[in-house]
Amino acid sequence: MKKLKIVIIAAAALSMSFAANAQSKWGDTPEDSIACISNVSLYQEFYKQKSYTDCYEPWKQILKHCPRFSKTIYQRGPVIIKSMINTATTAEERNAYVDELMAMYDQRIQYFGEAATVKAMKAYDLSLLRKDAVKEIYEIYADAVATGAHDLDENYVTLFFKSTVDYVRAGYAEPTLVVDNYDIASDLLDSLLTLNVDDSVNAAKIRSYIANVESVFSPYASCEQLNEIYQKKFESDPNNVAMLKKITGIMIKKGCTEDNKLFFDATEKLYELEPSPSTAMRMGQMCWSKKQYGKAVDYVQDALKGITDKKDLYRAYIILGLSYSGQGSYSAARTALMNAAEIDRTKGEPYLQLAQVYAKSSRSIDDGMGGRSAYWAAVDEARRAKQVEPTEEIIAFADKLIGTYSAYFPKKNDAFMLDLIDGHSYVIPGWIGKSTVIRTR
């Protein structure tokens, strides 16, 4: 009786504020406040004791009468409802609780926002509780991405892409959706990696998610499969600019540019329909693939006049470096590749490409050893690539280069005849002009 009086007095005091603020955390009416206050202490006590089934009824009353009370009631909601799901004795009862959990997420968004993240949480829980709800799970993840892709963490981005593959495999969409959403997911993860580049722990975690996405995408990622997916679409609608951008973009990303007629045709058509820095960049990529290095340099330099996006700038300088290297303009190639490395410090690719430029230029180095000192510089850059981006792919390629180039180091006796001793410093002559360490075999 004493407790009831306290509740009524508290509610009466709170009701004085309703006229000024109808959207109170205690509810919208004095009656709501009475119901809210009487259930809050019960809910909190039961939750503290981890008696979640006892917590369920007072928690429901709080959601009903004072849904703005606290974001905490929504954060704890999944724990409470899942305890009820675990005690359900029939499929109907279990499904009712799952529906209630989904509705709770919608209510949380209504009162506390954070729509993209909460929708992703909703999709994740649905995937655990209704594994066969493939269509609904994907649609909620897709809605989360559309609502606020850059608000999602790397785990949800990865799950969004996995749900895409499940959705396509279930027959709800064509394989082009996998390619389109791979583009979205990989871009988001690359952006997250760039933001976390100075945090080694988070960077490593994000790289693992990137590898996960690549693994899931691999069945759709071969150049033959991409050609098969897009060839008919290109033939049926060759003037569709948005589609042309998708075709050329994904083929550049997956390295399907060399001797690829579909890539060449789509690139030329895109440039014809929409000449711009981005389409000039694609023309540069195409010309490089055709070994038309002079044209590639011209197109990329033209593109660089209007490109502002860091990711596009990075790719432009990579292609520019490769094109200069193809011409034999090694110093210009190094400048372009180091520009790329400066733009994105998470990438090992510029150093791997520079390693190959050094090795390629060895015959132009007059060091008395047939240009073998160039291979010291090449190995240095390959090792640097592994330090900058220690992923499985980069490490494997770097180790391959190191093994190949180390075999071209001068023999110990030959170096000795030139007064060169292992471990001593050495400045490579010619255009390289780089200080390194003498190594022999």
C-alpha positions in Angstrom: 0.0 0.0 0.0 2.9 2.3 0.9 4.6 1.5 -2.4 1.4 2.3 -4.4 1.1 5.7 -2.7 4.6 6.6 -3.6 3.9 5.6 -7.2 0.8 7.8 -7.3 2.5 10.8 -5.7 5.4 10.5 -8.2 3.0 10.2 -11.1 1.1 13.2 -9.9 4.3 15.3 -9.7 5.3 14.2 -13.2 1.8 14.9 -14.6 2.4 18.6 -14.0 5.0 18.6 -16.7 2.9 17.0 -19.4 1.2 20.2 -20.5 4.6 21.7 -21.3 6.1 18.5 -22.7 3.7 15.9 -24.0 6.6 13.8 -25.3 7.8 12.8 -21.8 10.2 9.9 -21.2 7.6 8.8 -18.6 4.8 8.6 -21.1 2.3 10.9 -22.8 -0.3 10.9 -20.0 -0.5 10.7 -16.2 -1.9 7.1 -16.6 1.2 6.2 -18.7 3.5 7.5 -16.1 1.8 5.4 -13.3 2.2 2.3 -15.4 5.8 3.2 -16.4 7.0 4.0 -12.8 5.4 0.9 -11.4 7.2 -1.4 -13.9 10.6 0.2 -14.2 11.9 -0.9 -10.8 10.5 -4.5 -11.4 12.2 -4.6 -14.8 15.5 -3.3 -13.5 15.6 -5.7 -10.5 14.7 -8.8 -12.6 17.3 -7.8 -15.2 20.0 -7.3 -12.6 19.3 -10.8 -11.3 19.3 -12.2 -14.9 15.8 -13.4 -14.4 14.9 -12.5 -18.0 11.6 -14.4 -18.2 10.3 -12.5 -15.1 11.7 -9.3 -16.6 9.6 -9.8 -19.8 6.2 -8.5 -18.6 7.3 -5.3 -16.9 9.7 -4.6 -19.8 6.7 -4.9 -22.2 4.7 -2.4 -20.2 7.6 0.1 -20.3 7.7 -0.2 -24.1 3.9 0.3 -24.3 3.5 3.2 -21.8 6.8 5.0 -22.0 8.7 4.0 -25.1 11.0 7.0 -24.8 12.1 6.0 -21.3 15.6 5.0 -22.3 17.6 3.5 -25.2 18.8 0.9 -22.7 15.4 -0.9 -22.7 15.8 -1.5 -26.5 19.5 -2.6 -26.1 18.4 -5.1 -23.5 15.3 -6.2 -25.4 17.0 -8.9 -27.5 18.3 -10.6 -24.4 14.8 -10.6 -22.8 12.9 -11.7 -25.9 15.4 -14.4 -26.8 15.0 -15.8 -23.3 11.2 -16.1 -24.0 12.0 -17.7 -27.4 14.1 -20.3 -25.7 11.1 -21.2 -23.4 8.5 -21.3 -26.2 6.7 -24.6 -26.4 5.1 -24.3 -29.8 6.3 -23.0 -33.2 3.4 -20.4 -33.2 4.6 -19.1 -29.8 8.2 -18.9 -31.0 7.3 -17.1 -34.1 5.2 -14.6 -32.2 8.2 -13.7 -30.1 10.4 -13.4 -33.2 7.8 -11.0 -34.7 7.8 -9.0 -31.4 11.6 -8.7 -31.5 11.4 -7.4 -35.1 8.8 -4.9 -34.1 10.9 -3.8 -31.1 13.7 -2.8 -33.5 11.3 -0.7 -35.5 10.1 1.0 -32.4 13.7 1.7 -31.3 14.3 3.4 -34.6 11.1 5.4 -34.2 12.2 6.8 -30.8 16.0 6.7 -30.8 17.1 6.8 -34.5 20.3 5.2 -35.6 18.2 3.6 -38.4 21.0 2.0 -40.5 22.7 0.2 -37.6 19.5 -0.9 -35.9 18.2 -2.3 -39.2 21.4 -4.2 -39.6 21.0 -5.6 -36.1 17.4 -6.6 -36.9 18.6 -8.4 -40.0 21.3 -10.2 -38.1 18.9 -11.4 -35.4 16.4 -12.6 -38.0 19.2 -14.6 -39.7 19.8 -16.4 -36.4 16.2 -17.0 -35.6 14.7 -17.6 -39.0 17.4 -19.0 -41.2 15.0 -19.7 -44.1 13.8 -16.1 -44.2 16.4 -15.4 -47.0 14.4 -12.8 -48.8 13.4 -10.8 -45.8 16.9 -10.9 -44.3 18.5 -9.6 -47.5 15.8 -6.8 -47.9 16.5 -5.6 -44.4 20.2 -5.5 -44.9 19.8 -3.8 -48.2 17.5 -1.2 -46.5 20.2 -0.6 -43.9 22.8 0.0 -46.6 20.5 2.3 -48.5 19.6 4.2 -45.3 23.1 4.9 -44.1 25.9 2.7 -45.6 28.7 4.6 -44.0 27.2 4.2 -40.5 27.6 0.5 -40.6 30.6 -1.3 -39.2 32.6 -3.9 -41.1 30.8 -6.9 -39.7 27.4 -5.7 -41.0 28.9 -4.8 -44.4 30.2 -8.3 -44.7 26.9 -9.8 -43.7 25.0 -7.6 -46.2 27.1 -9.1 -48.9 26.7 -12.7 -47.7 23.0 -12.2 -47.6 23.1 -10.9 -51.2 24.7 -14.2 -52.3 22.1 -16.2 -50.4 19.3 -14.1 -52.0 20.6 -14.7 -55.5 21.2 -18.4 -54.9 17.6 -18.7 -53.7 16.5 -17.4 -57.1 15.2 -14.0 -56.0 17.6 -12.0 -58.3 20.1 -12.3 -61.2 23.9 -12.8 -60.5 24.4 -9.1 -61.5 23.1 -8.2 -58.0 26.1 -10.0 -56.5 28.5 -8.0 -58.6 26.7 -4.7 -57.9 26.7 -5.3 -54.1 30.3 -6.6 -54.1 31.2 -3.2 -55.5 29.3 -1.5 -52.7 30.7 -3.7 -49.9 34.3 -3.5 -51.1 34.1 0.2 -51.4 32.7 0.5 -47.8 35.4 -1.8 -46.4 38.1 0.1 -48.2 36.9 3.3 -46.7 36.8 1.8 -43.2 40.4 0.6 -43.7 41.5 4.0 -44.8 39.9 5.5 -41.6 41.6 2.9 -39.4 45.0 2.7 -41.1 46.9 4.0 -38.0 45.1 1.5 -35.7 46.9 -1.8 -36.4 44.4 -3.9 -34.5 41.3 -2.5 -36.3 43.1 -2.4 -39.6 43.9 -6.1 -39.3 40.3 -6.9 -38.4 39.0 -5.0 -41.4 41.5 -6.7 -43.7 40.1 -10.0 -42.5 36.6 -8.9 -43.4 37.8 -7.8 -46.8 39.3 -11.2 -47.4 36.0 -12.8 -46.3 34.1 -10.8 -48.9 36.6 -11.7 -51.6 36.2 -15.3 -50.7 32.4 -15.2 -50.9 32.6 -13.3 -54.2 35.2 -15.6 -55.8 32.6 -17.9 -57.5 31.3 -14.9 -59.4 34.6 -13.1 -59.8 36.4 -14.8 -62.8 36.7 -12.7 -65.9 34.8 -15.4 -67.9 31.9 -15.3 -65.4 31.8 -11.5 -65.4 31.7 -11.5 -69.2 28.9 -14.0 -69.2 26.9 -11.9 -66.7 27.3 -8.7 -68.6 27.7 -9.5 -72.3 23.9 -9.9 -72.9 23.1 -6.9 -70.9 25.6 -4.8 -72.9 24.3 -6.1 -76.2 20.6 -5.4 -75.3 21.2 -1.9 -73.9 24.6 -0.5 -75.1 23.7 3.1 -74.4 22.9 2.6 -70.7 25.6 4.8 -69.0 25.0 3.4 -65.5 25.4 -0.1 -66.7 28.5 0.8 -68.7 30.0 2.3 -65.6 29.3 -0.9 -63.6 30.8 -3.1 -66.3 34.0 -1.2 -66.7 34.3 -0.5 -63.0 34.1 -4.1 -61.8 36.4 -5.3 -64.6 39.0 -2.8 -63.6 38.7 -3.8 -60.0 38.9 -7.5 -60.8 41.7 -7.2 -63.3 39.6 -8.3 -66.3 40.9 -5.6 -68.7 43.6 -7.3 -70.8 42.5 -8.6 -74.2 38.9 -8.3 -73.0 36.6 -7.3 -75.9 33.6 -6.6 -73.6 35.8 -4.2 -71.5 37.1 -2.5 -74.6 33.7 -2.1 -76.2 32.0 -0.9 -73.0 34.9 1.6 -72.3 34.8 3.1 -75.8 31.0 3.4 -75.7 31.1 5.0 -72.2 33.6 7.6 -73.3 31.5 8.3 -76.5 28.4 8.8 -74.4 29.8 10.6 -71.4 33.3 12.1 -71.8 34.5 13.0 -68.3 37.6 12.5 -66.0 36.2 9.1 -65.0 35.6 7.9 -68.5 39.0 9.3 -69.6 40.5 7.2 -66.8 38.7 4.1 -68.1 40.1 4.9 -71.6 43.5 5.1 -70.1 43.1 1.7 -68.5 41.9 0.2 -71.8 44.9 1.7 -73.7 47.3 0.4 -71.1 45.7 -3.0 -71.5 46.3 -2.8 -75.3 49.9 -1.8 -74.6 49.2 1.6 -76.2 51.2 3.3 -73.5 51.5 6.8 -75.1 47.7 7.0 -75.5 47.2 5.7 -72.0 49.5 8.4 -70.5 47.5 11.1 -72.4 44.1 9.8 -71.3 45.2 9.5 -67.6 46.9 12.8 -67.5 43.7 14.3 -68.9 41.6 12.5 -66.3 43.9 13.7 -63.5 42.8 17.3 -64.2 39.3 16.6 -62.9 39.6 13.7 -60.5 39.1 14.6 -56.8 38.1 11.3 -55.2 41.1 9.7 -53.4 40.3 6.2 -54.5 40.1 7.3 -58.2 43.3 9.4 -57.8 45.1 6.3 -56.4 44.0 4.1 -59.4 44.9 6.9 -61.9 48.5 7.2 -60.6 48.9 3.4 -60.6 47.9 3.2 -64.3 50.0 6.2 -65.1 53.0 4.6 -63.5 52.5 1.3 -65.4 52.1 3.2 -68.6 55.2 5.2 -68.1 57.0 2.0 -67.3 55.7 0.5 -70.5 57.3 3.4 -72.4 60.6 2.9 -70.6 60.1 6.3 -68.7 61.2 4.8 -65.4 61.7 7.9 -63.4 58.3 9.2 -64.4 56.9 5.8 -63.5 58.4 6.0 -60.0 57.0 9.5 -59.4 53.5 8.3 -60.4 53.6 5.2 -58.2 54.9 7.1 -55.2 52.0 9.5 -55.7 49.7 6.6 -55.5 51.5 5.3 -52.3 51.1 8.8 -50.7 47.4 9.0 -51.5 46.6 5.6 -49.9 49.1 4.5 -47.4 47.3 1.2 -46.7 48.2 -0.2 -50.1 51.2 -2.4 -50.9 50.5 -2.4 -54.6 52.6 0.8 -55.5 55.7 -0.8 -53.9 55.2 -4.1 -55.7 54.8 -2.2 -59.0 57.9 -0.1 -58.3 59.9 -3.3 -57.5 59.0 -4.5 -61.0 60.0 -1.2 -62.5 63.4 -1.3 -60.8 64.0 -4.9 -62.0 62.9 -4.1 -65.5 65.3 -1.2 -65.7 68.3 -3.2 -64.6 70.0 -3.2 -68.0 70.0 0.6 -67.9 72.1 0.7 -64.7 75.9 1.0 -65.1 77.2 -0.5 -61.9 79.9 -2.8 -63.2 77.7 -5.8 -62.4 75.3 -5.8 -65.4 72.8 -3.7 -63.4 72.4 -6.3 -60.7 72.2 -3.6 -58.0 68.7 -2.7 -59.4 67.5 -6.0 -57.9 68.5 -4.9 -54.4 66.2 -1.9 -54.8 63.5 -4.2 -56.2 63.7 -6.5 -53.2 63.6 -3.5 -50.8 60.3 -2.4 -52.3 58.8 -5.8 -52.3 59.6 -6.1 -48.6 58.1 -2.7 -48.0 54.9 -3.7 -49.7 54.5 -6.6 -47.1 55.0 -4.1 -44.2 52.5 -1.7 -45.5 49.8 -4.2 -46.4 50.4 -7.6 -44.7 47.5 -9.4 -46.4 47.8 -13.0 -47.7 47.7 -11.8 -51.4 50.3 -9.1 -51.0 52.6 -11.2 -49.0 52.4 -14.1 -51.5 53.1 -11.8 -54.5 55.9 -10.0 -52.7 57.6 -13.2 -51.6 57.4 -14.4 -55.2 59.2 -11.3 -56.4 61.8 -11.5 -53.6 62.6 -15.1 -54.6 62.9 -14.2 -58.2 64.9 -11.1 -57.8 67.2 -12.5 -55.1 68.4 -15.0 -57.7 69.9 -12.1 -59.7 72.0 -10.7 -56.9 75.7 -10.6 -57.7 77.8 -13.6 -56.7 80.0 -13.0 -53.6 83.3 -13.3 -55.5 82.1 -10.9 -58.3 81.1 -8.3 -55.6 84.4 -8.8 -53.8 86.3 -7.9 -56.9 84.5 -4.6 -56.9 85.2 -4.0 -53.2 81.6 -4.6 -52.3 80.9 -6.4 -49.0 77.7 -7.9 -47.8 75.8 -5.6 -45.4 77.6 -2.4 -46.4 75.6 0.5 -47.7 75.6 1.3 -51.4 74.0 4.0 -53.6 72.6 2.5 -56.8 73.8 4.6 -59.8 71.8 6.0 -62.7 68.2 7.0 -62.5 67.5 4.8 -59.4 69.9 6.8 -57.2 68.7 4.9 -54.1 70.7 4.0 -51.0 70.5 0.3 -50.2 72.4 -2.6 -48.6 74.8 -4.9 -50.5 73.6 -8.5 -50.8 75.2 -11.4 -52.6 74.3 -15.0 -53.4 
